[in-house]
C-alpha cells in the first residue's frame, strides 16, 4: 500500500489539431492529423499502456476526434480523401503530374525537418539531390524519375512514425533498412500500418479511460477562444492598453460558445459512454462568465495558467500573492459551489515543453522528480501540494531525441516508484477537502495570463474583423429562413471551424513565415467557404493576405496551388 503522499501530481496532455478539411469537397488540406496520430498519439498511448501505475488526464478536442474518425472511415471504405495518402497508394503506372511532383517536394523537404534529414542517411541523400538539382536551374528537377518522388513520399511517412512504432513494427524496420526503391506493394503495406495506427487511437485511449488509469476531458468543439468570443473587451482586463479590432463585439458570441460546449459534451458522451467531469478550455483561456457557463452545463472542473491565478489574487487582495503558497491547491469558483479550477505550474510545464529536449532523457526525468520533491519539502506542515503540469501532448516531442521515448519511459517509471509522490487525475482531486474559495477571476490564458497571442496586433485584429463581419452575414441569412435545415447545419459547422483559436495564434512574427502564410490562407479559405454556404458573394478582403509584414505573403501560396491542381488531377 502506498504511504500517505507528500505531493499529488496531475499531468494533463492536451491533444489538438484544427479542422483541416474542406467542408465542400471533404478533402483534407493538410496531413497533420494522421501524421500526429502515427507519431505522437500512438507513442503517448504506448507509454501509458506500459506504465499501468501512471495516472494522467488526456484532453482530446472534439474537432481532432472528428478527423480521426473521418480517417478511420476512409480507411474502412478505401475512399481516401487525403491527397498524401492517395499518392502513397498510387500505382506508378500512372505518371505523376508536374503539380504533384512540386507538391511532394515542397511537403517532404520542409526546412523545419532538417533534424530528420540528419537522422537517416537515405532521406538526407534524397534531400541533397533535390538541393543540388535546384541549383542548376528551374528545369533541373525535371530529370528525376517518378521513383524518386515515391521514395521521398515514403521516407516522409517513415520519419513521422513514432519511436514505439518503429520499435514494434516489422514493416517500418524493414523499409528503413531497405532505404529506397520502394515498390507499390511496400508503399501499400505502409499505408495499411498507418490505417491501423490511426484507427486505433480512439479505442486505445478509451480503454485506458475505462480501466481508470486516465481521465478523458474535453474542450469546446472547434477550440474557440471562449472569453474573446463572449466579449472582445475581456482582453482589456489585464492589458487595458490592448488595441482591439474595429468590431466592438463578436455578435452572439455567448450563444456560439455555449453551442460549441454543448456539442463537445454531447460528442464526448457518444464516444466514451459518459459525460466528462472537466474541461480544458482552448488555450487555457478563462473568464468569470465562461466559468459560470461551464458550471451551468455540469462541468465540475476547469484549468488555466498560473499567471491567471496570480492576476486574480492580486485583483482580489490588492497585494502580490506568494506563488509557492497559492499555486499548489485546488480553488472553488465562488460563482458555483461545484466548480473547481486548477492552475498550471507554468515553470514545470515549460521544462517539459521547451527545456528538457536538450537534456539526456534520464537526467531530465530525474530533475523533474527533484523539482517535485523540492515543492513537497517547502509545503507547510500537514499540506499535500497539488501540482498541475499541463501542456500539449504532441508538439514538443519532435525536439526530443527519439520522440521523447527515453524521457517519458524514465519519467513514468520514476513516478510509479515514488512512494511519496502520487499521480492523480483532476476528477479524483475534486474530493480533496482543501479547496480554497476564489472570489474573483481575471480573464486570461495560459500564455502570459493575457490574450496578446490572439488579439491586439494589426493582422490578428484584421482576422477578428473578418470573422465578426462573417458572423453578421451568417445571422442575417439564418434569420431570413432562406436556408433549409441541411444548409443551415453546414453553415453552422463552417462558422465553428472559422472560430478556432488557431487561426489567430498563427498570425505573428514569432512563427515561420511559410507556416504563417499557409494558415493565413487556410483561414481565409474557410471564411470564403462560409460565404458560399450562405449563398453570398465572397468579400474582396478575403483575397488579401492578413500576414503582410510577417514574412512573404506568397510563401505558402505555391503549395496551395499545387494542392488544388493535384486534387483536380
MILOMI-343433 format. One record per residue (C-alpha): x, y negated, z negated. Coordinates in Angstrom, 2 decimals, decimal comma. Last residue first. Layout:
# MILOMI-343433
{{X; Y; Z}}
...
This chain:
# MILOMI-343433
{{-5,85; -15,60; 61,28}}
{{-8,12; -18,12; 59,55}}
{{-6,63; -17,18; 56,19}}
{{-3,10; -17,67; 57,52}}
{{-4,02; -21,03; 59,03}}
{{-5,56; -22,25; 55,77}}
{{-2,61; -21,02; 53,73}}
{{-0,13; -22,62; 56,13}}
{{-1,98; -25,93; 55,79}}
{{-1,82; -25,66; 52,00}}
{{1,86; -24,74; 52,18}}
{{2,65; -27,75; 54,32}}
{{0,70; -30,00; 51,99}}
{{2,54; -29,12; 48,81}}
{{5,31; -31,69; 49,04}}
{{3,14; -34,12; 51,04}}
{{2,68; -36,51; 48,12}}
{{6,46; -36,90; 47,68}}
{{7,05; -37,13; 43,95}}
{{5,24; -38,88; 41,14}}
{{4,78; -42,27; 42,85}}
{{1,61; -41,26; 44,66}}
{{0,12; -38,29; 42,82}}
{{-3,54; -39,07; 43,45}}
{{-3,28; -38,07; 47,08}}
{{-5,75; -39,83; 49,43}}
{{-8,36; -37,78; 51,32}}
{{-10,64; -37,70; 48,29}}
{{-10,94; -41,50; 48,43}}
{{-12,88; -41,21; 51,72}}
{{-15,86; -39,87; 49,78}}
{{-17,12; -36,48; 51,06}}
{{-20,58; -36,70; 52,59}}
{{-23,41; -35,17; 50,54}}
{{-25,16; -31,81; 50,91}}
{{-24,67; -31,14; 47,16}}
{{-22,50; -28,13; 48,00}}
{{-20,53; -30,39; 50,36}}
{{-19,99; -32,88; 47,54}}
{{-18,78; -30,10; 45,24}}
{{-16,43; -28,73; 47,93}}
{{-14,82; -32,17; 48,17}}
{{-14,31; -32,19; 44,40}}
{{-12,67; -28,77; 44,60}}
{{-10,48; -29,97; 47,50}}
{{-9,43; -32,97; 45,42}}
{{-8,38; -30,73; 42,54}}
{{-6,50; -28,27; 44,76}}
{{-4,68; -31,16; 46,47}}
{{-3,49; -32,65; 43,19}}
{{-2,59; -29,15; 42,04}}
{{-0,33; -28,69; 45,07}}
{{1,16; -32,18; 44,91}}
{{2,03; -31,89; 41,23}}
{{3,56; -28,46; 41,85}}
{{5,75; -29,84; 44,65}}
{{6,77; -32,86; 42,50}}
{{7,88; -30,80; 39,52}}
{{6,05; -31,94; 36,35}}
{{7,14; -34,67; 33,92}}
{{6,22; -37,42; 36,39}}
{{2,52; -36,74; 35,88}}
{{-0,62; -35,22; 37,35}}
{{-0,51; -31,58; 36,28}}
{{-2,33; -32,23; 33,00}}
{{-5,29; -33,95; 34,67}}
{{-6,05; -30,98; 36,94}}
{{-5,51; -28,51; 34,13}}
{{-8,22; -29,93; 31,85}}
{{-10,95; -28,19; 33,84}}
{{-13,98; -30,35; 34,78}}
{{-13,65; -29,64; 38,51}}
{{-14,34; -25,93; 37,95}}
{{-17,45; -26,86; 35,98}}
{{-18,64; -29,01; 38,90}}
{{-18,35; -26,03; 41,23}}
{{-20,33; -23,86; 38,84}}
{{-23,08; -26,49; 38,64}}
{{-23,17; -26,85; 42,42}}
{{-23,48; -23,08; 42,89}}
{{-26,33; -22,94; 40,38}}
{{-28,14; -25,76; 42,16}}
{{-27,68; -24,00; 45,50}}
{{-29,16; -20,76; 44,13}}
{{-32,09; -22,51; 42,44}}
{{-33,05; -24,57; 45,49}}
{{-31,56; -28,01; 45,95}}
{{-33,62; -31,10; 46,75}}
{{-35,04; -31,40; 43,22}}
{{-34,25; -35,12; 43,13}}
{{-32,90; -34,96; 39,59}}
{{-30,24; -32,48; 40,66}}
{{-29,18; -34,72; 43,53}}
{{-28,91; -37,77; 41,27}}
{{-27,03; -35,89; 38,55}}
{{-24,48; -34,47; 41,00}}
{{-23,88; -37,91; 42,51}}
{{-23,17; -39,32; 39,05}}
{{-20,93; -36,31; 38,32}}
{{-18,92; -36,96; 41,50}}
{{-18,36; -40,57; 40,44}}
{{-17,16; -39,43; 36,99}}
{{-14,80; -36,89; 38,58}}
{{-13,27; -39,45; 40,94}}
{{-12,88; -41,91; 38,06}}
{{-11,19; -39,24; 35,96}}
{{-8,68; -38,49; 38,72}}
{{-7,98; -42,20; 39,12}}
{{-7,31; -42,32; 35,38}}
{{-4,78; -39,50; 35,67}}
{{-3,04; -41,28; 38,57}}
{{-2,87; -44,64; 36,75}}
{{-1,69; -43,21; 33,40}}
{{-4,05; -43,19; 30,40}}
{{-5,59; -39,73; 30,38}}
{{-4,59; -36,06; 30,23}}
{{-1,15; -35,90; 28,57}}
{{-1,94; -39,06; 26,61}}
{{-4,76; -37,30; 24,73}}
{{-3,45; -37,55; 21,15}}
{{-2,05; -35,32; 18,39}}
{{1,37; -35,28; 20,05}}
{{0,26; -32,36; 22,27}}
{{-2,04; -30,07; 20,23}}
{{-4,93; -32,41; 20,96}}
{{-6,63; -35,40; 19,38}}
{{-9,72; -36,88; 17,74}}
{{-9,05; -37,96; 14,18}}
{{-11,14; -35,93; 11,73}}
{{-12,64; -37,00; 8,42}}
{{-13,78; -35,25; 5,25}}
{{-11,65; -32,12; 5,49}}
{{-12,55; -29,95; 2,49}}
{{-9,79; -27,49; 1,48}}
{{-10,41; -23,78; 1,97}}
{{-8,70; -21,87; -0,86}}
{{-11,10; -18,94; -1,30}}
{{-9,82; -17,00; 1,73}}
{{-12,54; -15,01; 3,48}}
{{-12,28; -17,03; 6,68}}
{{-8,73; -15,70; 6,92}}
{{-10,03; -12,40; 8,31}}
{{-11,57; -14,18; 11,30}}
{{-8,39; -16,18; 11,74}}
{{-6,48; -12,96; 12,18}}
{{-3,79; -11,56; 9,91}}
{{-0,09; -10,74; 9,75}}
{{1,13; -10,18; 6,22}}
{{4,52; -11,28; 4,95}}
{{5,52; -9,87; 1,55}}
{{6,30; -6,27; 2,51}}
{{7,98; -7,16; 5,82}}
{{8,10; -4,01; 7,98}}
{{5,36; -4,84; 10,48}}
{{6,70; -8,38; 10,86}}
{{10,17; -7,05; 11,59}}
{{8,96; -4,64; 14,25}}
{{6,76; -7,32; 15,84}}
{{9,68; -9,74; 16,06}}
{{12,07; -7,06; 17,32}}
{{9,82; -5,96; 20,18}}
{{8,82; -9,55; 20,94}}
{{12,42; -10,77; 21,20}}
{{13,70; -7,72; 23,08}}
{{10,98; -7,83; 25,74}}
{{10,86; -11,63; 26,14}}
{{10,48; -11,43; 29,92}}
{{13,74; -9,50; 30,21}}
{{15,80; -12,54; 29,19}}
{{13,47; -15,35; 28,20}}
{{12,60; -18,28; 30,48}}
{{9,93; -16,24; 32,26}}
{{8,41; -15,57; 28,85}}
{{7,39; -19,17; 28,15}}
{{4,40; -19,40; 30,45}}
{{2,19; -16,50; 29,45}}
{{0,94; -16,12; 25,88}}
{{0,46; -19,85; 25,50}}
{{0,98; -21,03; 21,95}}
{{-0,37; -20,85; 18,40}}
{{1,50; -20,12; 15,17}}
{{-0,75; -20,63; 12,14}}
{{0,95; -20,19; 8,74}}
{{-1,33; -19,52; 5,77}}
{{0,66; -20,18; 2,60}}
{{-0,20; -17,97; -0,40}}
{{-0,44; -20,19; -3,47}}
{{0,14; -18,88; -7,00}}
{{3,20; -21,02; -7,68}}
{{3,53; -23,86; -5,19}}
{{4,97; -22,86; -1,79}}
{{8,65; -23,57; -1,13}}
{{9,71; -19,91; -1,12}}
{{6,90; -18,94; 1,26}}
{{7,96; -21,60; 3,77}}
{{11,57; -20,41; 3,55}}
{{10,46; -16,81; 4,09}}
{{8,59; -17,86; 7,23}}
{{11,67; -19,60; 8,63}}
{{13,79; -16,54; 7,81}}
{{11,34; -14,35; 9,74}}
{{11,67; -16,67; 12,76}}
{{15,47; -16,54; 12,47}}
{{15,42; -12,74; 12,51}}
{{13,30; -12,77; 15,67}}
{{15,65; -15,24; 17,36}}
{{18,72; -13,22; 16,38}}
{{17,22; -10,02; 17,80}}
{{16,28; -11,75; 21,07}}
{{19,68; -13,41; 21,59}}
{{18,88; -17,08; 21,85}}
{{18,15; -19,46; 24,73}}
{{14,53; -18,30; 25,05}}
{{14,25; -19,01; 21,32}}
{{13,91; -22,75; 21,89}}
{{10,89; -23,55; 24,06}}
{{7,71; -21,64; 23,29}}
{{8,95; -19,53; 20,40}}
{{10,57; -22,46; 18,60}}
{{7,63; -24,58; 19,75}}
{{5,20; -22,51; 17,70}}
{{7,44; -22,79; 14,64}}
{{7,66; -26,57; 14,98}}
{{3,99; -27,11; 15,84}}
{{2,65; -25,20; 12,86}}
{{-0,90; -25,02; 14,21}}
{{-3,85; -26,21; 12,19}}
{{-6,85; -24,16; 11,15}}
{{-10,44; -25,35; 11,05}}
{{-13,22; -23,63; 9,14}}
{{-16,91; -24,14; 9,94}}
{{-19,47; -22,53; 7,62}}
{{-20,04; -25,58; 5,42}}
{{-20,57; -27,84; 8,43}}
{{-19,88; -31,58; 8,67}}
{{-17,22; -31,48; 5,99}}
{{-15,08; -29,13; 8,04}}
{{-13,52; -26,62; 5,67}}
{{-9,76; -26,52; 6,00}}
{{-7,45; -23,49; 5,97}}
{{-4,02; -23,81; 4,32}}
{{-0,39; -24,17; 5,36}}
{{-0,36; -27,73; 6,68}}
{{-1,02; -29,98; 3,70}}
{{1,75; -29,27; 1,20}}
{{4,66; -28,96; 3,63}}
{{3,21; -31,77; 5,78}}
{{3,16; -34,30; 2,89}}
{{0,48; -36,77; 3,91}}
{{1,11; -40,45; 4,79}}
{{-1,38; -42,50; 2,78}}
{{-4,58; -44,27; 3,84}}
{{-6,49; -41,38; 2,33}}
{{-8,92; -40,33; 5,07}}
{{-7,07; -41,79; 8,08}}
{{-3,75; -40,39; 6,90}}
{{-5,44; -37,01; 6,43}}
{{-6,85; -37,10; 9,95}}
{{-3,61; -38,21; 11,59}}
{{-1,69; -35,45; 9,78}}
{{-4,29; -32,85; 10,77}}
{{-4,27; -33,90; 14,42}}
{{-0,46; -33,82; 14,37}}
{{-0,66; -30,22; 13,12}}
{{-2,33; -29,01; 16,29}}
{{-5,82; -27,56; 16,66}}
{{-7,97; -24,64; 15,57}}
{{-11,62; -23,58; 15,47}}
{{-13,59; -21,35; 13,15}}
{{-17,09; -20,09; 12,40}}
{{-18,73; -20,69; 15,77}}
{{-22,50; -20,40; 15,39}}
{{-23,52; -22,81; 18,13}}
{{-24,29; -25,57; 15,61}}
{{-20,76; -25,22; 14,23}}
{{-19,19; -25,67; 17,66}}
{{-21,28; -28,78; 18,28}}
{{-20,24; -30,26; 14,92}}
{{-16,61; -29,62; 15,83}}
{{-17,16; -31,42; 19,15}}
{{-18,64; -34,49; 17,48}}
{{-15,78; -34,64; 14,98}}
{{-13,21; -34,43; 17,74}}
{{-10,99; -31,62; 18,94}}
{{-8,45; -30,81; 21,65}}
{{-6,43; -27,65; 21,00}}
{{-5,54; -27,87; 24,70}}
{{-8,90; -26,26; 25,53}}
{{-10,56; -25,48; 22,21}}
{{-9,56; -22,19; 20,54}}
{{-12,93; -20,89; 19,49}}
{{-14,00; -18,61; 16,68}}
{{-16,04; -15,69; 15,45}}
{{-16,63; -14,39; 18,96}}
{{-20,07; -12,90; 19,67}}
{{-20,11; -9,15; 20,10}}
{{-20,17; -6,49; 22,81}}
{{-16,86; -7,34; 24,43}}
{{-17,77; -8,33; 27,97}}
{{-21,38; -9,42; 27,56}}
{{-20,73; -11,04; 24,17}}
{{-17,81; -13,02; 25,60}}
{{-19,97; -14,04; 28,58}}
{{-22,67; -15,51; 26,33}}
{{-20,18; -17,34; 24,13}}
{{-18,36; -18,82; 27,13}}
{{-21,62; -19,83; 28,86}}
{{-22,84; -21,54; 25,71}}
{{-19,57; -23,46; 25,43}}
{{-19,68; -24,54; 29,08}}
{{-23,29; -25,67; 28,67}}
{{-22,49; -27,58; 25,48}}
{{-19,55; -29,29; 27,19}}
{{-21,83; -30,33; 30,06}}
{{-24,53; -31,57; 27,69}}
{{-22,06; -33,80; 25,85}}
{{-20,63; -35,10; 29,12}}
{{-23,94; -36,32; 30,49}}
{{-22,22; -39,02; 32,49}}
{{-18,45; -39,21; 31,85}}
{{-18,27; -42,65; 30,32}}
{{-16,83; -46,13; 30,89}}
{{-15,66; -45,49; 34,42}}
{{-12,71; -47,77; 35,22}}
{{-10,43; -45,26; 33,57}}
{{-8,92; -45,99; 30,13}}
{{-5,55; -47,60; 29,34}}
{{-4,60; -46,39; 25,87}}
{{-3,84; -49,25; 23,47}}
{{-6,02; -47,91; 20,67}}
{{-3,90; -44,72; 20,51}}
{{-5,24; -42,52; 17,69}}
{{-8,96; -43,17; 18,08}}
{{-8,59; -44,68; 21,54}}
{{-8,66; -41,37; 23,44}}
{{-12,12; -40,80; 21,93}}
{{-13,24; -43,60; 24,29}}
{{-13,62; -41,09; 27,12}}
{{-16,52; -39,64; 25,14}}
{{-18,07; -36,18; 25,46}}
{{-15,94; -35,26; 28,45}}
{{-12,94; -36,67; 26,59}}
{{-13,61; -34,62; 23,44}}
{{-14,19; -31,42; 25,48}}
{{-11,04; -31,22; 27,59}}
{{-12,64; -28,58; 29,81}}
{{-11,25; -25,00; 29,90}}
{{-13,65; -23,58; 32,51}}
{{-15,83; -21,63; 30,06}}
{{-15,49; -23,33; 26,71}}
{{-12,72; -21,34; 24,95}}
{{-12,79; -17,83; 23,48}}
{{-11,57; -15,62; 20,69}}
{{-10,55; -11,96; 20,56}}
{{-9,34; -10,67; 17,21}}
{{-6,60; -8,08; 17,27}}
{{-5,86; -4,84; 15,44}}
{{-9,49; -4,16; 14,58}}
{{-9,62; -0,99; 16,72}}
{{-12,32; -2,55; 18,92}}
{{-10,07; -5,56; 19,52}}
{{-7,19; -3,39; 20,76}}
{{-9,64; -1,51; 23,00}}
{{-10,96; -4,77; 24,44}}
{{-7,37; -5,84; 25,11}}
{{-6,72; -2,72; 27,16}}
{{-10,10; -2,82; 28,92}}
{{-9,56; -6,46; 30,01}}
{{-6,06; -5,86; 31,40}}
{{-6,67; -2,54; 33,16}}
{{-7,97; -3,87; 36,47}}
{{-4,84; -6,00; 36,86}}
{{-2,44; -3,14; 36,11}}
{{-4,20; -0,52; 38,20}}
{{-4,57; -2,87; 41,18}}
{{-0,91; -3,89; 40,98}}
{{0,07; -0,21; 40,97}}
{{-2,05; 0,42; 44,08}}
{{-0,44; -2,61; 45,77}}
{{2,99; -1,12; 45,07}}
{{1,92; 2,12; 46,76}}
{{0,60; 0,05; 49,66}}
{{4,02; -1,55; 50,02}}
{{5,67; 1,86; 49,91}}
{{3,36; 3,27; 52,60}}
{{3,95; 0,21; 54,80}}
{{7,67; 0,84; 54,52}}
{{10,20; -1,20; 52,58}}
{{13,41; -1,90; 54,45}}
{{14,87; -3,22; 51,20}}
{{16,39; -2,69; 47,76}}
{{15,96; 1,07; 47,34}}
{{16,69; 0,75; 43,62}}
{{14,03; -1,92; 43,16}}
{{11,58; 0,27; 45,08}}
{{12,33; 3,35; 42,98}}
{{12,11; 1,54; 39,65}}
{{8,84; -0,14; 40,62}}
{{7,24; 3,12; 41,72}}
{{8,48; 5,09; 38,71}}
{{6,66; 2,65; 36,47}}
{{7,43; 2,70; 32,74}}
{{10,49; 0,48; 32,34}}
{{9,50; -1,88; 35,14}}
{{6,00; -2,23; 33,68}}
{{7,40; -3,00; 30,22}}
{{9,56; -5,71; 31,77}}
{{6,61; -7,28; 33,52}}
{{6,23; -7,24; 37,29}}
{{6,73; -10,60; 38,96}}
{{10,09; -9,65; 40,43}}
{{8,55; -6,66; 42,18}}
{{5,81; -8,82; 43,73}}
{{8,35; -11,27; 45,17}}
{{10,50; -8,38; 46,31}}
{{7,62; -7,00; 48,37}}
{{6,98; -10,38; 50,04}}
{{10,66; -10,74; 50,94}}
{{10,76; -7,19; 52,31}}
{{7,64; -7,88; 54,40}}
{{9,23; -11,13; 55,63}}
{{12,48; -9,43; 56,67}}
{{10,54; -6,61; 58,34}}
{{8,81; -9,21; 60,52}}
{{12,11; -9,74; 62,33}}
{{14,14; -12,92; 61,82}}
{{15,12; -14,81; 64,95}}
{{12,51; -17,52; 64,41}}
{{14,29; -18,55; 61,20}}
{{16,90; -20,54; 63,10}}
{{14,38; -22,62; 65,04}}
{{14,30; -25,58; 62,60}}
{{18,07; -25,96; 62,62}}
{{21,22; -24,02; 61,80}}
{{20,95; -24,94; 58,11}}
{{17,65; -23,06; 57,97}}
{{19,49; -19,88; 58,92}}
{{21,84; -20,09; 55,94}}
{{19,03; -20,82; 53,48}}
{{16,95; -17,90; 54,80}}
{{19,92; -15,53; 54,54}}
{{20,67; -16,71; 51,00}}
{{17,13; -15,93; 49,85}}
{{17,12; -12,45; 51,38}}
{{20,51; -11,75; 49,81}}
{{19,25; -13,04; 46,46}}
{{16,41; -10,51; 46,62}}
{{18,89; -7,68; 47,24}}
{{21,22; -8,89; 44,49}}
{{18,52; -9,00; 41,85}}
{{19,00; -11,12; 38,73}}
{{20,43; -14,21; 40,47}}
{{17,36; -14,52; 42,67}}
{{15,16; -14,30; 39,59}}
{{16,94; -17,23; 37,94}}
{{16,36; -19,28; 41,11}}
{{12,60; -18,92; 40,68}}
{{11,97; -22,65; 40,34}}
{{13,19; -23,14; 43,92}}
{{10,29; -21,18; 45,38}}
{{11,55; -18,57; 47,83}}
{{8,50; -16,31; 47,88}}
{{5,89; -19,00; 48,45}}
{{7,63; -21,17; 51,00}}
{{8,99; -18,23; 52,97}}
{{5,74; -16,28; 52,86}}
{{3,76; -19,33; 54,02}}
{{6,11; -20,10; 56,86}}
{{5,90; -16,50; 58,11}}
{{2,11; -16,54; 57,80}}
{{1,89; -19,79; 59,78}}
{{4,18; -18,38; 62,50}}
{{1,83; -15,37; 62,79}}
{{2,89; -11,95; 61,54}}
{{2,72; -9,14; 64,08}}
{{0,06; -6,45; 63,72}}
{{1,87; -3,11; 63,98}}
{{3,42; -4,01; 60,63}}
{{0,15; -2,92; 58,94}}
{{-0,64; -5,47; 56,22}}
{{-1,34; -4,30; 52,66}}
{{1,22; -6,74; 51,18}}
{{-0,23; -9,34; 53,55}}
{{-3,72; -8,72; 52,23}}
{{-2,43; -9,01; 48,68}}
{{-0,91; -12,42; 49,30}}
{{-4,02; -13,57; 51,21}}
{{-6,25; -12,91; 48,17}}
{{-9,75; -11,93; 49,22}}
{{-9,09; -8,21; 49,47}}
{{-12,08; -6,10; 50,48}}
{{-10,99; -2,63; 49,29}}
{{-14,17; -2,34; 47,22}}
{{-12,54; -1,25; 43,95}}
{{-9,50; -3,50; 44,45}}
{{-11,70; -6,50; 45,21}}
{{-13,93; -5,79; 42,21}}
{{-10,89; -5,64; 39,92}}
{{-9,69; -8,93; 41,41}}
{{-13,02; -10,60; 40,61}}
{{-12,94; -9,15; 37,09}}
{{-9,53; -10,76; 36,56}}
{{-10,96; -13,98; 38,01}}
{{-13,91; -14,09; 35,63}}
{{-11,56; -13,24; 32,73}}
{{-9,47; -16,31; 33,58}}
{{-12,57; -18,51; 33,73}}
{{-13,73; -17,05; 30,42}}
{{-10,57; -18,24; 28,65}}
{{-8,82; -15,42; 26,83}}
{{-7,65; -16,05; 23,28}}
{{-5,75; -13,28; 21,56}}
{{-5,58; -13,37; 17,76}}
{{-2,93; -11,21; 16,15}}
{{-2,28; -8,20; 13,93}}
{{0,85; -6,01; 14,00}}
{{0,66; -2,62; 12,32}}
{{-0,20; -0,97; 15,64}}
{{3,13; -2,01; 17,17}}
{{3,28; -0,11; 20,48}}
{{-0,18; -1,25; 21,61}}
{{0,64; -4,83; 20,63}}
{{3,82; -4,85; 22,70}}
{{2,04; -3,19; 25,64}}
{{-0,81; -5,74; 25,68}}
{{1,65; -8,63; 25,83}}
{{3,57; -6,96; 28,65}}
{{0,46; -6,40; 30,76}}
{{-0,75; -9,97; 30,18}}
{{2,66; -11,39; 31,04}}
{{3,87; -9,65; 34,19}}
{{1,16; -7,77; 36,09}}
{{-1,55; -10,14; 34,83}}
{{0,47; -13,30; 35,38}}
{{0,87; -12,30; 39,03}}
{{-2,84; -11,45; 39,32}}
{{-3,91; -14,83; 38,02}}
{{-1,14; -16,84; 39,68}}
{{-1,90; -15,85; 43,27}}
{{-3,10; -19,28; 44,54}}
{{-5,89; -20,13; 46,98}}
{{-8,03; -17,10; 46,21}}
{{-10,77; -16,71; 48,81}}
{{-14,44; -16,75; 47,74}}
{{-15,15; -18,57; 51,05}}
{{-17,36; -21,27; 49,53}}
{{-16,27; -21,05; 45,91}}
{{-12,63; -21,41; 46,89}}
{{-10,99; -19,54; 44,05}}
{{-8,05; -20,72; 41,97}}
{{-10,03; -21,22; 38,78}}
{{-7,67; -22,46; 36,09}}
{{-5,40; -19,97; 34,29}}
{{-5,46; -19,21; 30,57}}
{{-4,20; -16,80; 27,94}}
{{-3,67; -18,27; 24,45}}
{{-1,72; -16,09; 22,01}}
{{-2,68; -16,78; 18,41}}
{{-0,31; -15,55; 15,69}}
{{-1,75; -15,77; 12,19}}
{{0,81; -15,38; 9,42}}
{{-0,02; -14,88; 5,75}}
{{2,61; -15,57; 3,07}}
{{3,68; -14,30; -0,35}}
{{1,69; -11,16; 0,26}}
{{0,38; -8,90; -2,51}}
{{2,29; -5,67; -2,01}}
{{1,31; -3,45; 0,93}}
{{0,00; 0,00; 0,00}}
